[in-house]
Amino acid sequence: MERRRNKMRTVIKLFSFLFLLSIVKGYSQDFNKEELSYSEFLGYVKKYHPLVKQANLEVSSAQAMLMVARGGFDPKIEVDYNKKEFKGTEYYSLLNSSFKIPTWYGVEIKAGFDETDGQYYNPQNRTPEAGLTSLGISVALGQGMFINQRMADVREGKLQLKLSDAQRKLRAIEVLYKASEAYFEWRKSYNEAELYKSYLGFASTRFNGVKKLIELGDSPAIDSVEAGITVRKRELNVENGNLKLAKAKLNLSNYLWIENVPVELEDNVKPEQNLIQTLEETLKTSAMMVNSETFEAHPKIQALETKMSMLEINRQLKANSLLPKLNVGYNYISEPSYFNSFNADDYKFNIDFSIPIFLRKERGGLKLAKLKIQDLKFDIDQQRLELKNKIKAQQTEIASLKRQKNVIDNLVKDYVTMLNSEEKLFSFGESSIFLINSRENNLVSAKLSQISIENQYYISNAELYKILANPD
């Protein structure tokens, strides 16, 4: 029997392992393809990255805080029961119970039931044998009538939801920006590695050709040394390029998740090569998509304006404290059996009044609340100006990098023409390996500059995307 149980456990474990393996394999197959586009990569980060999910907790936390604030208006049942009995004598038995319903504007509805029994108790607590019921209302006619702490907490809780959404966007955009940097660095390293590989191939072909020419006596032996030096330089470049690519790929993998499973790129996956045509649409950074409404909808401005609204609630609360405390309560009381027959002479009535003479604490608190609002207004004005200038500066940089890219593209074409011309001259015996290597080195440097400027252009767009802070 025990052997059968162990066998069943082994089978269950095996199936569980195979199931998990199939899940992980299924995830890896999503990236087992020729190209991972930037928009697709960004979509994975938005949906699955833990730090983006963590940013979403800001809103959930604010919802919980709002629930706590609304709890201040929950109906409440209170029961207070005291009894004393000593040496067979019941000194007293006191029952006070109530059901309270707080409402919005400083009004509280209350129903109660009191019962008193025994030989020794305060006469004012005496009730009929069946007990005493009450139904009444308490109204704040001074402080707390138009705003009180419970009302302020609920209003701030609603504003906190809006503030948390803005903070969520600011936290998420940081993750997306860093993920974009990792993708662009991977693309740059990939293109550099491919460039070095291709020119290593050219150098190796040229080296073999020079050796044949030397064997035929058509070229001096020193040419093989120079061609060999170029091959070794290219081999070194390829090795360094592969190292950079491996590190860039591992850095990119920090941002690749599906559900709770991190995913590592396969070696055959390439970055998007047509990125320059799709980038602005993916990041929404084209000049047509950035307008005056961007400033007001910006999460940082929204967060500051929400904080301003919260400070305004605090100011109203401080202004309300200048009013005297005046609470009036009325309760109709009756025996349970007579409750249906109303008698206006049976009631409890109370007035609670107080006011500080100088109100220095209250006036000082109100002044501080007003100063905080004024301070935040200055901050909002400054943030609007800085945001406007940052966007303008980034757009200027993007436009400049576009022009630089056009220049470097033409420069690369010219270097290609020069190299092709030099190779033709060499085939006619009118050039040398030294000149070909010089032309090729200039071309490689120009292409590396081309890759670098392209990468700067991508990062500059990502920085504008970060400034605009619209991750959704």
Residue pairs with C-beta under 8 A, 6 or more apart in sequence:
23 261
24 261
27 258
27 259
27 261
27 263
28 263
28 264
28 266
30 258
30 263
31 256
31 263
31 265
31 266
31 269
32 266
32 268
32 269
33 269
34 268
34 269
34 270
35 269
35 270
35 271
35 272
35 273
36 265
36 269
36 270
36 271
36 272
37 272
37 275
37 278
38 180
38 183
38 271
38 272
38 275
38 278
38 279
38 282
39 278
39 282
41 179
41 183
41 255
41 256
42 176
42 179
42 180
42 183
42 282
44 255
44 256
44 257
44 258
45 52
45 175
45 176
45 179
45 255
45 256
45 257
46 52
46 172
46 176
46 471
48 257
48 258
48 259
49 175
49 179
49 255
49 257
50 257
51 171
51 175
52 172
52 175
52 176
52 471
54 171
55 167
55 168
55 169
55 171
55 172
55 175
56 168
56 172
58 164
58 165
58 167
58 168
58 171
59 161
59 164
59 165
59 168
61 164
62 157
62 160
62 161
62 163
62 164
63 161
65 157
65 160
66 154
66 157
66 158
66 160
66 161
67 157
68 153
68 157
69 150
69 153
69 154
69 156
69 157
70 154
70 157
72 102
72 149
72 150
72 153
72 154
73 102
73 103
73 104
73 150
73 154
74 102
75 99
75 100
75 101
75 102
76 99
76 100
76 102
77 97
77 98
77 99
78 96
78 97
78 98
78 99
78 100
79 95
79 96
79 97
80 94
80 95
80 96
80 97
81 94
81 95
81 96
82 92
82 93
82 94
83 90
83 92
83 93
83 94
83 118
84 90
84 91
84 92
84 93
84 118
85 91
89 119
90 117
90 118
90 119
91 118
91 119
91 120
91 121
92 116
92 117
92 118
92 119
92 120
92 121
93 115
93 116
93 117
93 118
94 115
94 116
94 121
94 125
95 113
95 114
95 115
95 116
95 131
96 112
96 114
97 112
97 113
97 114
98 110
98 111
98 112
98 113
99 110
99 111
99 112
100 108
100 109
100 110
101 108
101 109
101 110
102 108
102 150
103 109
104 151
105 145
105 146
105 151
106 139
106 140
106 141
106 144
106 145
106 146
106 148
107 137
107 138
107 139
107 140
108 137
108 138
108 139
109 136
109 137
110 134
110 135
110 136
110 137
110 138
110 331
111 133
111 134
111 135
111 136
112 133
112 134
112 135
112 331
113 131
113 132
113 133
113 134
113 336
114 125
114 127
114 131
114 132
114 134
115 127
115 131
115 132
116 125
116 126
116 127
128 335
130 335
130 336
130 337
131 335
131 336
132 333
132 334
132 335
133 333
133 334
133 335
133 336
133 339
134 331
134 332
134 333
134 334
134 348
135 331
135 332
136 329
136 330
136 331
136 332
136 347
136 348
137 329
137 330
137 331
138 327
138 328
138 329
139 145
139 327
139 328
139 329
140 148
140 325
140 326
140 327
141 326
141 327
141 328
142 323
142 324
142 325
142 326
142 327
142 353
143 320
143 321
143 323
143 324
143 325
143 326
144 320
144 325
144 327
145 323
146 320
147 313
147 316
147 317
147 320
148 317
148 320
149 317
152 313
152 314
152 316
152 317
155 313
156 310
156 313
159 306
159 309
159 310
159 313
160 310
162 302
162 306
163 303
163 306
163 307
163 310
165 299
166 299
166 300
166 302
166 303
166 306
167 299
167 303
169 299
169 469
169 470
169 471
169 472
170 299
170 300
170 303
170 469
172 471
173 299
173 465
173 466
173 469
173 470
173 471
174 466
175 255
176 465
176 466
176 471
177 462
177 463
177 465
177 466
178 255
179 255
180 458
180 459
180 462
180 465
181 459
181 462
182 248
182 251
182 252
182 254
182 255
183 252
183 255
183 271
184 455
184 458
184 459
184 462
185 248
185 251
185 252
185 455
186 245
186 248
186 249
186 251
186 252
186 271
187 271
187 272
187 275
187 455
187 458
188 248
188 451
188 452
188 454
188 455
189 241
189 244
189 245
189 247
189 248
189 249
190 245
190 248
190 270
190 271
191 451
192 241
192 244
192 245
192 448
192 451
193 238
193 241
193 242
193 244
193 245
195 241
195 444
195 447
195 448
195 451
196 234
196 237
196 238
196 240
196 241
197 238
197 241
199 234
199 237
199 440
199 444
200 231
200 234
200 235
200 237
200 238
202 440
203 227
203 230
203 231
203 233
203 234
203 440
204 231
204 234
206 227
206 230
206 433
206 436
207 224
207 227
207 228
207 230
207 231
210 219
210 223
210 224
210 227
210 433
211 224
213 219
213 223
214 220
214 221
214 223
214 224
218 429
223 432
223 433
226 433
226 434
226 437
227 433
227 437
230 437
230 440
249 265
252 265
253 262
253 263
253 264
253 265
254 262
256 262
256 263
256 264
256 265
257 263
272 278
275 458
276 454
276 457
276 458
279 285
279 458
279 461
280 286
280 461
283 461
283 462
283 464
283 465
284 465
284 468
284 470
285 398
285 461
285 464
285 465
285 468
287 395
290 391
290 395
290 464
290 468
294 391
294 468
295 301
295 384
295 387
295 388
296 302
297 470
298 387
298 468
298 469
299 469
299 470
300 383
300 387
300 469
301 380
301 383
301 384
301 387
304 376
304 379
304 380
304 383
305 380
307 376
308 373
308 376
308 377
308 380
311 369
311 372
311 373
311 376
312 373
314 369
314 372
315 366
315 369
315 370
315 373
318 362
318 365
318 366
318 368
318 369
319 366
321 362
321 365
321 366
322 359
322 362
322 363
322 366
324 353
324 354
324 355
325 352
325 353
325 354
325 355
326 351
326 352
326 353
327 350
327 351
327 352
327 353
328 350
328 351
328 352
329 348
329 349
329 350
329 351
329 352
330 347
330 348
330 349
331 347
331 348
331 349
332 342
332 346
332 347
333 346
333 347
333 348
334 341
334 343
334 346
356 362
387 467
390 467
391 464
391 467
391 468
394 460
394 463
394 464
394 467
395 464
397 460
398 457
398 460
398 461
398 464
401 453
401 456
401 457
401 460
402 457
404 453
405 450
405 453
405 454
405 457
408 446
408 449
408 450
408 453
409 450
411 446
411 449
411 450
412 443
412 446
412 447
412 450
415 439
415 442
415 443
415 446
416 443
418 439
418 442
418 443
419 436
419 439
419 440
419 443
422 431
422 435
422 436
422 439
423 431
423 436
425 431
426 432
426 433
426 435
426 436
